[in-house]
Amino acid sequence: MTKNAEENRYVICVNNSAYPASLELRKVYRVIPDDVAGTRGFIRVVDESGEDYLYPQNSFVPIEVPQSAQGVFADAS
């Protein structure tokens, strides 16, 4: 995966039951690259506090954002 592709990965939250104040169900989050977290079953995203934290990977599903919409998603992150 290229550095640009890694920096522009997005996921949608499908389970916030353990973190209802920190994650919004069905909300799209930009992934913050963290190789160590990935090997341990976690993913790093900027949550509702505005800070990046680790969450279980199974709380999210990866989505593909069309190239034409990448700028809009990057601005919102």
Buried (B, 14 or more C-beta within 10 A) or exposed (E): EEEEEEEBBBBEBEBBEEBEEBBBEEEBBBBBEBEEBBEEEBBBBBBBEEEBBBBEBEBBEEEEBEEEEEEEBEEEE
